[in-house]
Amino acid sequence: METRGIMGGFYRISEWIMRLSAINLLWLFSSLPFFYLLLTLMLTPADQLTADYFRQWFLLVGIVSPFTLVPASAAMFSVARKWVTGDVDVPLWKTYWRGYKENYKQSMVGGLIFAFLAVVLSVNYSFYLGRDGIMQSFSLFFIVLMVFLAAAFLNFLSIMVHLHMGIIQIIKNSLLITIGQPINSIMLLVMNVAILYISSKYSFLIVFFMGSVMAMASFWNFHRGFTKIQSRYKTNEEEAEEDEEDEAEEEDAEGVEDVNAEDIEPGSVDDSDADRASRNGEPLALEDGADLPADDGKKRD
């Protein structure tokens, strides 16, 4: 029996708190090496945070993340997908670990590719930042590319848990969606930056809510844009089918008009029958029994 009223509202809120915190804790547990490195960075004294220290830290994070953080994030996104698509009562533990195992290989390979791209962009940014004059301004371009890469990575996780594709297709589509839907990409980044900022102010949110809320917001944003693409594609297909049907009808009409008295052999149509069919509005039949082209009824899936 569903609880209604104020108590029902409190019950639903407590359910969501439990769901989000449970998945967030599983995510943290699955990504312990990454968060250990993050904790060491936060506890390091400010006088030791040199450029060399940051280079070493980012190198270690780039090595560890594809094998821990990215598969754990994919598992978290697989649960978020269930929630966003309406299946809110899924078993959390089972759904999370099934998503972890099913997407581990693709998430690991994709994580390595995105880490490599991030390293390339970072190296180029550092190179141009150290130049003088107009060359230094090129460093801003690589900052924009890194922001774009972050949005593409979040779309990569959403596509991976939502569609059955090869790893190259997933990466390509994540880049295309990020470029093709700039407003959605900006919304995606704004939402996640806001969640990160609030979590940095209240550290307990990192432990219980940050990752799961980011996954849910990111997949909701992706699913909204993906639904629009699907609707547009179906509309285009329906219009194309209607155009094909219209063209077929026009061709059929032209074919009927081409049939005249010169094409019909003498005696093949009885005059009395022709007059009677003409008066009754019935179609004339050709003796050879040839039918007009008909639609085969097949549609693309």
Long-range contacts (C-beta under 8 A, 24 or more apart in sequence): 19-83, 19-88, 19-92, 19-212, 20-208, 20-209, 20-212, 20-213, 20-216, 21-208, 21-209, 21-212, 22-92, 22-93, 23-76, 23-79, 23-80, 23-92, 23-96, 23-211, 23-212, 23-215, 24-76, 24-207, 24-208, 24-209, 24-210, 24-211, 24-212, 25-207, 25-208, 26-72, 26-75, 26-76, 26-92, 26-93, 26-96, 27-72, 27-73, 27-75, 27-76, 27-211, 27-212, 28-207, 28-211, 30-68, 30-71, 30-72, 30-75, 30-100, 31-68, 31-69, 31-72, 31-73, 32-68, 33-64, 33-68, 34-61, 34-64, 34-65, 34-68, 34-69, 37-61, 37-64, 58-122, 62-115, 62-118, 62-119, 65-111, 65-115, 66-107, 66-108, 66-109, 66-110, 66-111, 66-112, 66-115, 67-108, 67-111, 69-111, 70-107, 70-108, 70-110, 70-111, 70-114, 70-157, 71-100, 71-103, 71-104, 71-107, 71-108, 71-111, 72-100, 73-107, 73-157, 73-211, 73-215, 74-99, 74-100, 74-103, 74-104, 74-106, 74-107, 74-157, 74-160, 74-161, 75-99, 75-100, 75-103, 76-211, 76-212, 76-215, 77-157, 77-158, 77-160, 77-161, 77-215, 77-218, 77-219, 78-102, 78-103, 78-161, 79-212, 79-215, 80-212, 80-215, 80-216, 80-218, 80-219, 80-220, 81-158, 81-161, 81-162, 81-219, 81-223, 83-216, 84-216, 84-219, 84-220, 84-223, 85-223, 99-161, 103-160, 103-161, 106-160, 106-167, 106-170, 107-157, 107-160, 109-167, 110-156, 110-160, 110-167, 110-170, 110-171, 113-167, 113-171, 114-149, 114-152, 114-153, 114-156, 117-149, 118-146, 118-149, 121-145, 121-146, 121-149, 122-146, 147-189, 148-178, 148-179, 148-185, 150-189, 151-178, 151-185, 151-188, 151-189, 152-178, 154-188, 154-192, 154-218, 154-222, 155-185, 155-188, 155-218, 155-222, 157-215, 157-218, 158-218, 158-219, 158-222, 158-223, 159-222, 161-219, 162-219, 162-222, 162-223, 162-226, 177-222, 177-225, 177-226, 177-229, 181-225, 184-221, 184-222, 184-224, 184-225, 187-221, 188-218, 188-221, 188-222, 191-217, 191-218, 191-221, 192-217, 192-218, 237-299, 237-300, 241-299, 245-295, 248-293, 248-295, 251-293, 252-292, 252-293, 255-292, 256-292, 259-286
